[in-house]
């Protein structure tokens, strides 16, 4: 259900200004807050109340001269009990401006005004209300000076603490709305509240109904466009787990919401305050303009790849890049040329290194992220440089496949060690995977093939026997020469391989065949990884399909240097040719 399409009234109001008679309907459960919830609310108000603290939305529907309380009854009831306690114990002259009545509990309004112990056992709601009252009493006992605490709390409630008042039209289906907010556990989002701000019936003086309908349609169109995963995963590394509605991303950008800010309605409060200073039409223009900026980046081949890389590599956030795009230089807004130049600076910094990339090692934890970032840039830039018309790096496939996040890792192009292979099944699988490659080498390997098949058929394969066979196979499927390269960037690629230890520890030929099969099935293989295993970088004069040797490594590093020459602090050193 789209709440914002209902005829609604939306505002933030001080707790002290809440007034009226509230009915809690029978479709809701009764009051159930315990000590933890009550203490948390009091602590939050006492700690944050001086800073215009705001509670979560209270959703109501007007019913003649009363309000049907659809959502927020636990909070509103607790606030009433708190005010009642302050009135009874500290400030007898204060007046409570609202009342509560539970439809399923006769005399609930009277009980809330008296909270008598004798009636607490009458029903479960009265029991919890009485316990909440006692919890509040205990909280005040815990304070150094209960009088000062009462003064502060009352001042905050009356003058500082706000609630989000969300009043739907009388014709709204209250039960359906309650189900959406409570049974389904789907709370109102900042985006829904901001949209409601534009569509609120109280804004008719500022914009007519026709304009509101236009905004509603444009809003839905933006949300629809953001559901294009190619656009969405270009802009963010987050799935919808973080963004229940994707337009939240746009609104967060405008509000400048920090990445580490956990305040649920931060963005709504920003727009609510902005509404007090600016015309709603101007606010809406800013939202539209921001979306069009992001769409322009997406449609610009160069910007798409540079911004996409910075976000995907976690070098810069979308917020950082958006702030950059709004920078003022020499009294003027940043030009597109200047913007691209600054992005290049960010990219260079992302791969800056004290030393040379040839010195980094897979085995060093501190080097892993540096190599990964460089190879991602190599992939993205390779695609970008191949041409605007046909080549666009698919960030959506890089980040998410089949609705789950992809975990990319550095994999050895050619493996000579059995890292993580401790099980019988892994050893036998490794031998089975390499048998076709040994067969393809031709005559002269029949004895080795027979040994491999015999080992796979054994009920128990001894480690030493496996390791002896493995070394024979590796010797057959490895070119001779320098082995110091094993953990260097010249032997590493980005792969989304399985948890199959045998496959991960396989030689080049086996991995090559596996990747070809993955590609046939439509699985995403990074551009440069595919180029490596298809030997596109290797000169034809040095090409031999079964091995990953020195000529392959040299050609691979030359390709990286050539592609990233504008970003690398210095060219990656190339191992010397074998004499």
C-alpha positions, 0 to 999 in steps of 0.5 A: 500500500502506498501511504503517500497516495492517501489524503494525509496531514503530516507535521512534526509537533511537540509532545506538549502540543499533542491534544485530543482523545485517542482510541486504541482499537481492538485490532491492536494488542494492548500495552506491552512495554516492559522495563527495558523499553521504558528505561530506554525511552526515558534515557533517550529523552533525558540524554538527547532531549536538549537537541530537539529529539524526535520520536518515531511517527504516530499514525492516526485517523480522525473519527468525529471528535476523537482520533483512532490511534493506528500506530505508536500506541506504546510510545504515546501511552508511555509518554502519558504515564510519564507525564502523569507521574510527573504531575502526581509526584512533582508538578500537580498544576500541570495539565495533560492535553490528551487522553487514551482509551483502550477499546477492549478495556472498560475504564482504561481511561480512568485507570490511566489517570489513577494507575491504582495498584488494586486494579492492576491485576484486573487484566493484562493491560492494566498490569503492564501499565502499572509496571510501567508506572513503577519502572518510571518511579524506579528510574527517578530513584536512580537519578542523583536529584529526582526534582532536577530530573523531573524539571528537565524531562518536563521541559524537554517534553513540552518545549523540545521533544517532537513526534512525527504526526501522520494523520490519514484521511477518514476514508483510509482503511485503518486495519490495512494500514495497521497491518502494513505498519505492524504485522508486516513489520514495515515502518514508515521510511524517510522517503514515505514521510518526505513524499507525504510532506509534498502531498499533505492536505495542509499544503494546498495553500502552497501548491494546488492538488494538480501540482501534488498529483504531478509530483506524485507521478514524477516521484513514482517515475524516479523510483521506477528508474532507480529499479534499473539495477544497472543504474542502481549498482552503479550508484551504490554497493548496497542492496534494498536491505538498506534502502526499502525505497530506492529514492531514499538514496537521492534524499540522503544525498541532498540531506548530507546524511553521514554514512555512520549516522543511524538516526532512522529519520535523519533525512525526513527531519532535514526536509521538514526543517527545510520546508520551514525555510523554502518553498515546497516547489523549490525543494521538489526541483532540487530533488529532480535536479539531483536525480538528473545529475546522477542519471547524466553520470550514468549515461556519460561513458567516461563518468560512468566508469570512473565514478563506478570504480571509485564507488565499487572499490570503496575509495569514495562514496556517492556522497563524496562524489556528489559534494565534489560535483557541487564544489565552487571554484573561482566563484563558479560551479565546477565544470565537467572538465574540472570534475573529471580531472578531480575524479582522476586525482581520486583514482590515482590516490586509490592506487598510490603506492610506496614502492612497486606493485611487483613487490606486493604479495598475495601472502601478505594480508596488507597487500591483498586489498591493494592488489584487488583494487588495482585489478578492479581498476584494470578491469574497469579501465580496460572496458572503458578504453575499448569503446563507448558504443559496445563496452560498459562495465556491468557493475550490477553483475560485479556486485550482485548475482541472483539477488546475493552479494558477490564475494570476489577474491584474488586467485592464482592464475596458476597454482602450485600449492595445496592451500586449504586442501585437507580432506580426502575428497579434495585430493581426489577431486583435484586429481579428477579435475586434472586428469583430462588435462594430462590426457590432452598432452598426448602419448607418454602419460598413460602411466601417470593417468593410470596412477591418478585413476587408481588413487581416486578409486582408493577408499583411503588416499594417503597424503604423501601419495597424493602430494607425490602425484600432485607434484608429477601433474604440476610438473607436466602442466607447468612451464619451467623457469622462475617460480618466485612469481607465484604470489605476485600480481603477475599470477593473480586475477579477480575471480568468483570461484566456488568454495571448491578447494580443489578447483581453487588450487588447480593449475592454469589449464584446469582453471581455464576450462572451468572458466570457459564453462562458467562463461558458457553458462552466462556467469559473469567473468571480469573482462581482464580475467577472461582475457588472461585465461583465453591468452589474449594478452600473450603474443601468438608466437609464445602462446601455448594453451596448457601453461601459464609461463613467463611470456604470459606473465610478462605480457599480462604486466605489460597490458596492466601498465599500458591500460593504467599508465595515467594512474600508476605512480610508476610502471609495474616492474616486469620480470627479466626474460629467461635467457 
